[in-house]
Amino acid sequence: METWRFLAGGVTSMAVSLVGVALATNFRGVTEWHVRRSMSTASVLRRVPPWRWLPRVPHEKRLARFILLERLIGVAFAVVGVMILIELGYSIVTGQPIRTVK
């Protein structure tokens, strides 16, 4: 049995779960910080002519929408992390190797 795969799976599941929970709960403002940073980076795209068809929405309303979207993405990350942990536990209990994609 390859121990490094189980260790890598455990570290990966914990990392994905922690990032997902941090985004979903807006832990210490990490979600809002990330959305503000992303919006400021992508602000150059607002001046591109093909984007003019987008409705003119106040900045705070757009910010709130993106924060909600990122919190939903955080929930998905947390669920995926738990699923990886369950698969890892099942592999350990049954003694089967972790399935890999080739």
All heavy atoms as an XYZ file, in Angstrom:
809
protein
N       0.849     -1.173      0.000
C       0.000      0.000      0.000
C       0.900      1.244      0.000
O       1.836      1.338      0.780
C      -0.885     -0.014      1.242
C      -1.973      0.983      1.180
S      -3.208      1.000      2.499
C      -3.100     -0.504      3.361
N       0.613      2.171     -0.865
C       1.427      3.374     -0.995
C       0.938      4.433     -0.013
O      -0.117      5.029     -0.188
C       1.371      3.886     -2.419
C       1.964      2.904     -3.407
C       1.787      3.382     -4.834
O       0.966      4.280     -5.064
O       2.471      2.849     -5.703
N       1.735      4.659      1.006
C       1.350      5.580      2.070
C       1.311      7.026      1.591
O       0.474      7.799      2.043
C       2.345      5.457      3.240
O       2.448      4.079      3.608
C       1.877      6.248      4.429
N       2.175      7.389      0.659
C       2.228      8.778      0.229
C       0.930      9.215     -0.435
O       0.551     10.379     -0.347
C       3.423      9.015     -0.691
C       3.327      8.366     -2.041
C       3.749      7.129     -2.389
C       2.739      8.936     -3.206
N       3.470      6.879     -3.711
C       2.842      7.975     -4.238
C       2.135     10.149     -3.485
C       2.359      8.204     -5.521
C       1.662     10.380     -4.769
C       1.782      9.419     -5.765
N       0.233      8.291     -1.100
C      -1.030      8.668     -1.728
C      -2.088      8.995     -0.684
O      -2.890      9.907     -0.860
C      -1.530      7.551     -2.635
C      -0.736      7.426     -3.891
C      -1.380      6.485     -4.844
N      -0.507      6.286     -5.982
C      -0.918      5.816     -7.133
N      -2.164      5.467     -7.300
N      -0.075      5.669     -8.123
N      -2.092      8.229      0.405
C      -3.057      8.500      1.463
C      -2.743      9.832      2.157
O      -3.645     10.604      2.479
C      -3.086      7.354      2.477
C      -3.698      6.106      1.926
C      -2.906      5.016      1.611
C      -5.058      6.022      1.686
C      -3.461      3.863      1.088
C      -5.623      4.880      1.157
C      -4.817      3.794      0.861
N      -1.470     10.092      2.367
C      -1.074     11.366      2.970
C      -1.416     12.539      2.049
O      -1.932     13.564      2.493
C       0.414     11.365      3.294
C       0.854     10.425      4.416
C       2.365     10.447      4.549
C       0.188     10.803      5.710
N      -1.140     12.385      0.768
C      -1.462     13.438     -0.194
C      -2.972     13.648     -0.278
O      -3.444     14.787     -0.360
C      -0.902     13.086     -1.565
N      -3.723     12.562     -0.239
C      -5.184     12.681     -0.262
C      -5.713     13.379      0.973
O      -6.632     14.209      0.897
N      -5.144     13.064      2.126
C      -5.569     13.714      3.360
C      -5.258     15.202      3.377
O      -6.095     16.022      3.765
N      -4.057     15.550      2.934
C      -3.668     16.964      2.888
C      -4.534     17.715      1.883
O      -5.004     18.833      2.149
C      -2.167     17.092      2.540
C      -1.792     18.522      2.221
C      -1.326     16.561      3.686
N      -4.781     17.113      0.734
C      -5.607     17.753     -0.286
C      -7.029     17.967      0.207
O      -7.611     19.046      0.032
C      -5.625     16.907     -1.574
O      -4.283     16.746     -2.031
C      -6.457     17.562     -2.653
N      -7.613     16.944      0.821
C      -8.993     17.073      1.297
C      -9.109     18.137      2.376
O     -10.065     18.917      2.392
C      -9.517     15.737      1.801
O      -8.845     15.361      2.989
N      -8.132     18.194      3.261
C      -8.170     19.208      4.315
C      -7.998     20.613      3.733
O      -8.690     21.546      4.150
C      -7.093     18.925      5.367
C      -7.335     17.652      6.147
S      -8.957     17.587      6.936
C      -8.751     18.837      8.160
N      -7.095     20.765      2.773
C      -6.869     22.080      2.168
C      -8.111     22.555      1.419
O      -8.539     23.711      1.578
C      -5.670     22.024      1.228
N      -8.708     21.679      0.632
C      -9.902     22.057     -0.127
C     -11.050     22.382      0.825
O     -11.782     23.352      0.623
C     -10.281     20.939     -1.129
C     -11.632     21.190     -1.757
C      -9.228     20.823     -2.209
N     -11.204     21.587      1.870
C     -12.276     21.834      2.837
C     -12.073     23.161      3.564
O     -13.026     23.928      3.736
C     -12.338     20.710      3.863
O     -12.708     19.509      3.258
N     -10.852     23.438      3.990
C     -10.595     24.684      4.712
C     -10.794     25.916      3.834
O     -11.366     26.914      4.278
C      -9.185     24.665      5.295
C      -8.977     23.703      6.463
C      -7.513     23.700      6.885
C      -9.865     24.062      7.625
N     -10.350     25.844      2.593
C     -10.580     26.966      1.673
C     -12.070     27.143      1.424
O     -12.589     28.269      1.429
C      -9.817     26.749      0.344
C     -10.278     27.722     -0.726
C      -8.332     26.877      0.567
N     -12.785     26.049      1.245
C     -14.225     26.128      1.020
C     -14.970     26.709      2.204
O     -15.843     27.568      2.047
N     -14.619     26.289      3.397
C     -15.280     26.820      4.592
C     -14.933     28.293      4.786
O     -15.803     29.097      5.155
C     -14.892     25.982      5.833
C     -15.325     26.651      7.116
C     -15.509     24.600      5.740
N     -13.691     28.662      4.518
C     -13.292     30.069      4.645
C     -14.070     30.946      3.667
O     -14.519     32.043      4.019
C     -11.796     30.224      4.419
N     -14.265     30.477      2.443
C     -15.027     31.248      1.463
C     -16.514     31.263      1.792
O     -17.182     32.292      1.665
C     -14.816     30.681      0.056
C     -13.459     30.917     -0.579
C     -13.380     30.208     -1.923
C     -13.192     32.393     -0.749
N     -17.053     30.126      2.223
C     -18.489     30.032      2.483
C     -18.907     30.864      3.692
O     -20.006     31.421      3.710
C     -18.886     28.572      2.685
N     -18.051     30.959      4.692
C     -18.422     31.693      5.907
C     -17.874     33.108      5.937
O     -18.127     33.838      6.895
C     -17.909     30.954      7.158
O     -16.493     30.861      7.100
C     -18.520     29.579      7.270
N     -17.136     33.502      4.908
C     -16.494     34.813      4.844
C     -15.603     35.009      6.070
O     -15.619     36.051      6.719
C     -17.522     35.936      4.720
C     -16.894     37.231      4.267
O     -15.789     37.262      3.758
N     -17.610     38.322      4.454
N     -14.826     33.992      6.379
C     -13.955     33.996      7.542
C     -12.977     35.151      7.472
O     -12.182     35.245      6.537
C     -13.207     32.664      7.634
C     -12.267     32.557      8.789
C     -12.754     32.454     10.073
C     -10.914     32.575      8.589
C     -11.892     32.363     11.149
C     -10.035     32.478      9.645
C     -10.528     32.380     10.934
N     -13.043     36.039      8.436
C     -12.180     37.217      8.538
C     -12.200     38.064      7.267
O     -11.203     38.696      6.908
C     -10.755     36.814      8.889
C     -10.677     36.052     10.190
C      -9.290     35.766     10.589
N      -8.882     36.808     11.534
C      -7.670     36.931     12.000
N      -6.724     36.116     11.613
N      -7.388     37.871     12.856
N     -13.314     38.049      6.545
C     -13.467     38.882      5.361
C     -12.715     38.401      4.137
O     -12.506     39.169      3.203
N     -12.328     37.114      4.123
C     -11.529     36.605      3.011
C     -12.318     36.624      1.699
O     -11.767     36.942      0.644
C     -10.969     35.202      3.320
C     -12.033     34.142      3.304
C      -9.876     34.828      2.338
N     -13.602     36.331      1.755
C     -14.413     36.319      0.528
C     -14.560     37.720     -0.035
O     -14.367     37.951     -1.229
C     -15.793     35.714      0.805
O     -15.615     34.445      1.413
C     -16.589     35.554     -0.468
N     -14.906     38.660      0.833
C     -15.070     40.035      0.373
C     -13.748     40.600     -0.145
O     -13.713     41.286     -1.173
C     -15.598     40.900      1.518
C     -15.959     42.284      1.082
C     -16.629     43.071      2.177
O     -17.115     42.475      3.153
O     -16.658     44.304      2.048
N     -12.654     40.294      0.527
C     -11.345     40.751      0.076
C     -11.026     40.199     -1.306
O     -10.558     40.923     -2.185
C     -10.270     40.310      1.082
C      -8.880     40.552      0.589
C      -8.182     41.722      0.629
C      -8.030     39.599     -0.049
N      -6.941     41.540      0.066
C      -6.820     40.251     -0.358
C      -8.165     38.252     -0.382
C      -5.771     39.603     -0.979
C      -7.106     37.625     -1.000
C      -5.927     38.292     -1.294
N     -11.297     38.904     -1.503
C     -10.990     38.275     -2.787
C     -11.849     38.849     -3.904
O     -11.364     39.093     -5.021
C     -11.176     36.762     -2.691
C     -10.770     36.048     -3.924
N     -11.684     35.573     -4.841
C      -9.545     35.753     -4.423
C     -11.028     35.010     -5.841
N      -9.739     35.094     -5.609
N     -13.125     39.087     -3.629
C     -14.015     39.643     -4.657
C     -13.589     41.065     -5.005
O     -13.535     41.435     -6.188
C     -15.480     39.587     -4.193
C     -16.367     40.396     -5.100
C     -15.957     38.155     -4.138
N     -13.298     41.868     -4.000
C     -12.854     43.242     -4.286
C     -11.562     43.241     -5.110
O     -11.410     44.015     -6.047
C     -12.633     44.012     -2.996
C     -13.897     44.437     -2.323
C     -13.595     45.312     -1.118
N     -14.768     45.538     -0.316
C     -15.671     46.471     -0.572
N     -15.528     47.252     -1.611
N     -16.723     46.610      0.205
N     -10.650     42.367     -4.758
C      -9.381     42.273     -5.478
C      -9.607     41.815     -6.922
O      -9.005     42.341     -7.855
C      -8.484     41.295     -4.743
C      -7.129     41.232     -5.217
C      -6.218     41.812     -4.182
N      -4.882     41.342     -4.519
C      -3.867     42.144     -4.610
N      -4.000     43.406     -4.328
N      -2.704     41.683     -4.961
N     -10.485     40.838     -7.110
C     -10.778     40.344     -8.453
C     -11.470     41.409     -9.295
O     -11.174     41.564    -10.481
C     -11.671     39.107     -8.368
O     -11.028     38.079     -7.680
N     -12.398     42.147     -8.675
C     -13.101     43.187     -9.420
C     -12.157     44.317     -9.812
O     -12.275     44.869    -10.913
C     -14.275     43.718     -8.601
C     -15.434     42.745     -8.529
S     -16.772     43.316     -7.499
C     -17.457     44.598     -8.529
N     -11.213     44.659     -8.953
C     -10.280     45.723     -9.312
C      -9.319     45.265    -10.410
O      -8.930     46.053    -11.271
C      -9.496     46.187     -8.086
O      -8.615     45.181     -7.645
N      -8.963     43.985    -10.400
C      -8.096     43.454    -11.443
C      -8.822     43.408    -12.785
O      -8.243     43.713    -13.830
C      -7.608     42.049    -11.068
O      -6.920     42.123     -9.821
C      -6.694     41.480    -12.127
N     -10.093     43.047    -12.745
C     -10.863     42.925    -13.982
C     -11.535     44.230    -14.402
O     -12.291     44.248    -15.368
C     -11.930     41.841    -13.808
N     -11.262     45.311    -13.709
C     -11.923     46.572    -14.045
C     -11.542     47.077    -15.425
O     -12.278     47.859    -16.019
C     -11.593     47.631    -12.994
O     -10.220     47.944    -13.050
N     -10.436     46.619    -15.956
C     -10.019     47.016    -17.300
C     -11.023     46.516    -18.335
O     -11.254     47.158    -19.350
C      -8.610     46.461    -17.593
C      -8.152     46.831    -18.982
C      -7.637     46.939    -16.547
N     -11.652     45.389    -18.060
C     -12.589     44.806    -19.017
C     -13.863     45.618    -19.180
O     -14.578     45.450    -20.153
C     -12.946     43.379    -18.588
C     -11.782     42.387    -18.575
C     -12.257     41.052    -18.043
C     -11.216     42.234    -19.963
N     -14.173     46.500    -18.245
C     -15.391     47.299    -18.367
C     -15.312     48.265    -19.532
O     -16.316     48.683    -20.066
C     -15.646     48.078    -17.085
C     -16.151     47.211    -15.980
C     -16.621     48.052    -14.855
N     -15.495     48.849    -14.354
C     -15.421     49.344    -13.141
N     -16.398     49.132    -12.300
N     -14.380     50.047    -12.769
N     -14.132     48.618    -19.950
C     -13.969     49.600    -21.025
C     -13.967     48.968    -22.416
O     -13.917     49.663    -23.400
C     -12.672     50.366    -20.798
C     -12.705     51.160    -19.526
C     -11.451     51.996    -19.383
N     -11.366     52.469    -18.015
C     -10.505     52.036    -17.120
N      -9.613     51.137    -17.454
N     -10.503     52.506    -15.900
N     -13.993     47.648    -22.475
C     -13.964     46.966    -23.762
C     -15.361     47.042    -24.391
O     -16.347     46.717    -23.744
C     -13.520     45.493    -23.577
C     -13.542     44.748    -24.894
C     -12.139     45.451    -22.960
N     -15.487     47.459    -25.651
C     -16.795     47.647    -26.279
C     -17.744     46.434    -26.240
O     -18.935     46.636    -26.037
C     -16.449     48.022    -27.719
C     -15.101     48.647    -27.618
C     -14.406     47.935    -26.499
N     -17.301     45.180    -26.410
C     -18.273     44.089    -26.370
C     -18.992     43.947    -25.035
O     -20.060     43.355    -24.967
C     -17.425     42.845    -26.650
C     -16.239     43.337    -27.374
C     -15.983     44.713    -26.834
N     -18.454     44.494    -23.966
C     -19.095     44.361    -22.661
C     -20.149     45.441    -22.423
O     -20.782     45.470    -21.380
C     -18.053     44.434    -21.535
C     -17.010     43.391    -21.650
C     -15.698     43.587    -21.959
C     -17.156     41.989    -21.483
N     -15.022     42.402    -21.988
C     -15.895     41.390    -21.704
C     -18.224     41.166    -21.173
C     -15.682     40.029    -21.622
C     -18.001     39.799    -21.083
C     -16.756     39.248    -21.306
N     -20.371     46.325    -23.344
C     -21.319     47.428    -23.125
C     -22.763     46.962    -23.031
O     -23.605     47.682    -22.515
C     -21.195     48.451    -24.250
C     -19.934     49.249    -24.140
C     -19.956     50.389    -25.112
N     -18.662     51.061    -25.036
C     -18.231     51.885    -25.941
N     -18.951     52.151    -27.006
N     -17.060     52.463    -25.801
N     -23.064     45.791    -23.505
C     -24.448     45.318    -23.441
C     -24.848     44.913    -22.034
O     -26.023     44.727    -21.749
C     -24.667     44.150    -24.402
C     -23.802     42.973    -24.103
C     -22.551     42.729    -24.587
C     -24.101     41.875    -23.251
N     -22.056     41.562    -24.089
C     -22.990     41.004    -23.269
C     -25.206     41.528    -22.476
C     -22.948     39.829    -22.531
C     -25.161     40.354    -21.746
C     -24.046     39.524    -21.777
N     -23.886     44.782    -21.139
C     -24.213     44.420    -19.763
C     -24.962     45.564    -19.089
O     -24.682     46.732    -19.329
C     -22.934     44.109    -18.966
C     -22.175     42.871    -19.416
C     -20.861     42.767    -18.661
C     -22.998     41.629    -19.181
N     -25.935     45.255    -18.264
C     -26.703     46.321    -17.610
C     -25.825     47.124    -16.647
O     -24.913     46.597    -16.021
C     -27.796     45.566    -16.855
C     -27.274     44.195    -16.681
C     -26.375     43.930    -17.859
N     -26.128     48.398    -16.555
C     -25.404     49.273    -15.632
C     -25.966     49.064    -14.227
O     -27.071     49.470    -13.921
C     -25.568     50.736    -16.036
C     -25.036     51.052    -17.398
C     -23.539     51.117    -17.357
N     -23.026     51.428    -18.695
C     -21.777     51.305    -19.012
N     -20.912     50.909    -18.133
N     -21.382     51.586    -20.228
N     -25.202     48.411    -13.396
C     -25.622     48.114    -12.028
C     -24.673     48.842    -11.086
O     -23.470     48.888    -11.348
C     -25.573     46.584    -11.771
C     -26.008     46.251    -10.377
C     -26.432     45.855    -12.786
N     -25.200     49.399     -9.999
C     -24.298     50.063     -9.047
C     -23.207     49.118     -8.545
O     -23.410     47.902     -8.448
C     -25.217     50.482     -7.912
C     -26.587     50.474     -8.485
C     -26.587     49.493     -9.603
N     -22.076     49.699     -8.207
C     -20.905     48.914     -7.793
C     -21.216     48.040     -6.580
O     -20.818     46.872     -6.536
C     -19.740     49.850     -7.492
C     -18.506     49.140     -7.055
N     -17.743     48.408     -7.933
C     -17.921     49.012     -5.836
C     -16.728     47.870     -7.280
N     -16.815     48.229     -5.999
N     -21.915     48.569     -5.600
C     -22.207     47.801     -4.386
C     -23.126     46.611     -4.667
O     -22.984     45.561     -4.057
C     -22.820     48.703     -3.317
C     -21.855     49.729     -2.775
C     -20.610     49.084     -2.177
O     -20.726     48.069     -1.467
O     -19.509     49.599     -2.435
N     -24.040     46.770     -5.612
C     -24.933     45.658     -5.960
C     -24.150     44.557     -6.683
O     -24.355     43.372     -6.420
C     -26.072     46.161     -6.837
C     -27.200     45.186     -6.967
C     -28.406     45.832     -7.623
C     -29.558     44.852     -7.640
N     -30.743     45.446     -8.240
N     -23.259     44.947     -7.582
C     -22.407     43.958     -8.253
C     -21.512     43.252     -7.256
O     -21.313     42.042     -7.322
C     -21.548     44.635     -9.323
C     -22.324     45.039    -10.545
C     -21.467     45.684    -11.609
N     -20.293     44.907    -11.912
C     -19.092     45.440    -12.102
N     -18.907     46.740    -12.015
N     -18.058     44.671    -12.380
N     -20.965     43.992     -6.311
C     -20.115     43.415     -5.281
C     -20.881     42.384     -4.468
O     -20.390     41.287     -4.213
C     -19.566     44.520     -4.373
C     -18.637     44.087     -3.252
C     -17.334     43.574     -3.838
C     -18.391     45.246     -2.309
N     -22.114     42.718     -4.092
C     -22.933     41.787     -3.306
C     -23.239     40.512     -4.096
O     -23.214     39.406     -3.532
C     -24.231     42.461     -2.881
N     -23.501     40.647     -5.384
C     -23.773     39.460     -6.217
C     -22.550     38.551     -6.303
O     -22.655     37.330     -6.182
C     -24.164     39.879     -7.630
C     -25.554     40.390     -7.762
C     -25.828     40.676     -9.222
N     -27.067     41.402     -9.387
C     -27.456     41.946    -10.513
N     -26.676     41.855    -11.585
N     -28.595     42.579    -10.604
N     -21.386     39.154     -6.514
C     -20.173     38.350     -6.629
C     -19.794     37.701     -5.295
O     -19.279     36.588     -5.278
C     -19.015     39.185     -7.174
C     -19.068     39.370     -8.660
C     -19.140     40.631     -9.212
C     -19.042     38.277     -9.511
C     -19.192     40.798    -10.586
C     -19.086     38.433    -10.882
C     -19.161     39.700    -11.421
N     -20.040     38.386     -4.195
C     -19.771     37.787     -2.886
C     -20.673     36.583     -2.679
O     -20.230     35.529     -2.211
C     -19.933     38.824     -1.762
C     -18.771     39.811     -1.805
C     -20.001     38.147     -0.394
C     -18.898     40.961     -0.835
N     -21.948     36.711     -3.040
C     -22.868     35.579     -2.917
C     -22.419     34.412     -3.797
O     -22.402     33.258     -3.347
C     -24.287     36.003     -3.302
C     -25.343     34.902     -3.261
C     -25.514     34.384     -1.837
C     -26.648     35.420     -3.811
N     -22.018     34.707     -5.025
C     -21.551     33.658     -5.925
C     -20.302     32.971     -5.367
O     -20.201     31.742     -5.382
C     -21.245     34.247     -7.307
C     -20.676     33.277     -8.340
C     -21.693     32.190     -8.672
C     -20.266     34.028     -9.588
N     -19.383     33.742     -4.842
C     -18.158     33.150     -4.316
C     -18.435     32.337     -3.052
O     -17.790     31.319     -2.807
C     -17.123     34.222     -4.029
C     -15.790     33.633     -3.696
C     -14.629     34.479     -4.144
O     -14.771     35.294     -5.068
O     -13.569     34.313     -3.551
N     -19.415     32.741     -2.264
C     -19.770     31.945     -1.085
C     -20.393     30.617     -1.509
O     -20.149     29.588     -0.878
C     -20.707     32.729     -0.183
C     -19.980     33.895      0.493
C     -20.857     34.649      1.408
N     -20.912     33.910      2.672
C     -21.535     34.347      3.737
N     -22.150     35.518      3.712
N     -21.537     33.644      4.841
N     -21.166     30.613     -2.585
C     -21.718     29.355     -3.099
C     -20.599     28.453     -3.632
O     -20.634     27.230     -3.436
C     -22.742     29.627     -4.195
C     -24.047     30.253     -3.733
C     -24.918     30.616     -4.937
C     -24.789     29.326     -2.801
N     -19.622     29.040     -4.287
C     -18.469     28.266     -4.748
C     -17.712     27.689     -3.560
O     -17.230     26.560     -3.593
C     -17.567     29.137     -5.645
C     -18.282     29.450     -6.960
C     -16.229     28.465     -5.908
C     -17.596     30.489     -7.811
N     -17.630     28.446     -2.473
C     -16.990     27.962     -1.258
C     -17.707     26.757     -0.668
O     -17.071     25.810     -0.188
N     -19.043     26.771     -0.716
C     -19.818     25.616     -0.240
C     -19.490     24.391     -1.091
O     -19.293     23.288     -0.565
C     -21.331     25.919     -0.271
C     -22.149     24.673     -0.033
C     -21.676     26.980      0.764
N     -19.402     24.583     -2.404
C     -19.065     23.464     -3.291
C     -17.672     22.923     -2.980
O     -17.468     21.704     -2.943
C     -19.154     23.913     -4.753
N     -16.709     23.799     -2.716
C     -15.362     23.365     -2.359
C     -15.381     22.560     -1.063
O     -14.705     21.536     -0.944
C     -14.438     24.569     -2.193
C     -13.700     24.952     -3.431
C     -14.371     25.284     -4.594
C     -12.324     24.995     -3.438
C     -13.699     25.647     -5.727
C     -11.629     25.359     -4.575
C     -12.317     25.683     -5.729
N     -16.140     23.024     -0.074
C     -16.206     22.314      1.204
C     -16.800     20.925      1.027
O     -16.315     19.942      1.601
C     -17.014     23.126      2.207
N     -17.840     20.813      0.206
C     -18.470     19.514     -0.045
C     -17.496     18.580     -0.761
O     -17.385     17.397     -0.410
C     -19.775     19.695     -0.849
C     -20.303     18.377     -1.357
C     -20.819     20.392      0.006
N     -16.779     19.081     -1.742
C     -15.810     18.257     -2.470
C     -14.701     17.780     -1.532
O     -14.272     16.622     -1.592
C     -15.225     19.022     -3.676
C     -14.010     18.327     -4.243
C     -16.286     19.182     -4.749
N     -14.250     18.647     -0.637
C     -13.225     18.249      0.318
C     -13.691     17.135      1.234
O     -12.949     16.182      1.512
N     -14.939     17.210      1.683
C     -15.495     16.144      2.531
C     -15.645     14.857      1.730
O     -15.374     13.766      2.243
C     -16.837     16.593      3.144
C     -17.544     15.442      3.821
C     -16.618     17.727      4.124
N     -16.046     14.955      0.467
C     -16.177     13.757     -0.362
C     -14.823     13.078     -0.572
O     -14.738     11.849     -0.558
C     -16.822     14.116     -1.704
C     -18.292     14.469     -1.575
S     -19.020     15.086     -3.095
C     -18.799     13.726     -4.182
N     -13.780     13.865     -0.758
C     -12.435     13.290     -0.897
C     -12.043     12.578      0.391
O     -11.488     11.476      0.362
C     -11.401     14.385     -1.249
C     -11.651     14.949     -2.639
C      -9.980     13.840     -1.165
C     -10.821     16.183     -2.956
N     -12.358     13.192      1.531
C     -12.026     12.578      2.820
C     -12.788     11.273      3.033
O     -12.224     10.293      3.530
C     -12.326     13.562      3.952
C     -11.784     13.220      5.316
C     -10.268     13.138      5.273
C     -12.226     14.259      6.326
N     -14.055     11.221      2.623
C     -14.842      9.990      2.745
C     -14.256      8.890      1.859
O     -14.114      7.741      2.281
C     -16.323     10.258      2.405
C     -16.956     11.110      3.500
C     -17.092      8.953      2.216
C     -18.335     11.613      3.159
N     -13.903      9.235      0.636
C     -13.285      8.264     -0.277
C     -11.962      7.758      0.282
O     -11.660      6.559      0.206
C     -13.059      8.907     -1.646
C     -12.241      8.082     -2.607
C     -12.933      6.814     -3.068
O     -14.165      6.762     -3.030
O     -12.223      5.869     -3.460
N     -11.191      8.642      0.870
C      -9.920      8.256      1.473
C     -10.139      7.298      2.642
O      -9.465      6.277      2.760
C      -9.165      9.495      1.940
C      -7.782      9.287      2.533
C      -6.833      8.822      1.444
C      -7.292     10.578      3.150
N     -11.101      7.617      3.491
C     -11.412      6.731      4.615
C     -11.900      5.367      4.164
O     -11.510      4.332      4.729
N     -12.733      5.339      3.131
C     -13.220      4.079      2.592
C     -12.062      3.247      2.041
O     -12.005      2.038      2.242
C     -14.251      4.342      1.497
C     -14.768      3.089      0.843
C     -15.692      2.278      1.490
C     -14.314      2.697     -0.410
C     -16.163      1.118      0.904
C     -14.770      1.549     -1.008
C     -15.709      0.761     -0.351
O     -16.163     -0.387     -0.950
N     -11.139      3.892      1.352
C      -9.983      3.172      0.802
C      -9.110      2.593      1.910
O      -8.584      1.490      1.784
C      -9.145      4.099     -0.067
O      -9.880      4.518     -1.186
N      -8.958      3.321      2.999
C      -8.155      2.832      4.117
C      -8.834      1.655      4.798
O      -8.197      0.645      5.097
C      -7.877      3.972      5.115
C      -6.920      4.980      4.500
C      -7.304      3.415      6.426
C      -6.723      6.226      5.331
N     -10.145      1.760      5.031
C     -10.872      0.697      5.731
C     -10.914     -0.590      4.919
O     -10.713     -1.692      5.458
C     -12.305      1.160      6.089
C     -13.164      0.015      6.558
C     -12.252      2.253      7.140
N     -11.149     -0.479      3.622
C     -11.251     -1.696      2.792
C      -9.896     -2.218      2.335
O      -9.818     -3.332      1.847
C     -12.115     -1.402      1.543
O     -11.522     -0.369      0.791
C     -13.530     -1.048      1.932
N      -8.859     -1.410      2.460
C      -7.536     -1.851      2.048
C      -7.300     -1.752      0.558
O      -6.296     -2.222      0.045
N      -8.217     -1.143     -0.155
C      -8.063     -0.980     -1.601
C      -7.197      0.228     -1.874
O      -7.213      1.225     -1.130
C      -9.424     -0.791     -2.256
C     -10.325     -1.980     -2.144
C     -11.686     -1.694     -2.767
O     -11.953     -0.582     -3.198
N     -12.542     -2.691     -2.784
N      -6.447      0.195     -2.951
C      -5.655      1.389     -3.302
C      -6.565      2.518     -3.776
O      -7.696      2.279     -4.233
C      -4.748      0.904     -4.426
C      -5.465     -0.269     -5.005
C      -6.244     -0.896     -3.869
N      -6.073      3.723     -3.676
C      -6.838      4.868     -4.144
C      -6.890      4.819     -5.656
O      -5.879      4.641     -6.327
C      -6.183      6.181     -3.669
C      -6.197      6.248     -2.149
C      -6.892      7.384     -4.247
C      -5.456      7.447     -1.601
N      -8.095      5.005     -6.204
C      -8.231      4.982     -7.658
C      -7.656      6.256     -8.253
O      -7.864      7.346     -7.748
C      -9.706      4.856     -8.039
C     -10.267      3.499     -7.692
C     -11.716      3.450     -8.021
N     -12.379      4.321     -7.038
C     -13.688      4.425     -6.911
N     -14.466      3.769     -7.699
N     -14.205      5.208     -6.015
N      -6.912      6.087     -9.314
C      -6.329      7.233     -9.989
C      -6.820      7.269    -11.430
O      -7.251      6.265    -11.990
C      -4.790      7.160     -9.994
O      -4.392      5.944    -10.634
C      -4.242      7.184     -8.584
N      -6.737      8.434    -12.001
C      -7.128      8.607    -13.398
C      -5.875      8.498    -14.252
O      -4.861      9.114    -13.975
C      -7.780      9.988    -13.609
C      -8.146     10.173    -15.057
C      -9.000     10.130    -12.719
N      -5.948      7.688    -15.279
C      -4.785      7.520    -16.164
C      -5.092      8.031    -17.523
O      -6.105      8.018    -18.049
C      -4.395      6.046    -16.254
C      -3.824      5.566    -14.939
C      -3.318      4.143    -15.093
C      -2.734      3.691    -13.771
N      -2.164      2.381    -13.848
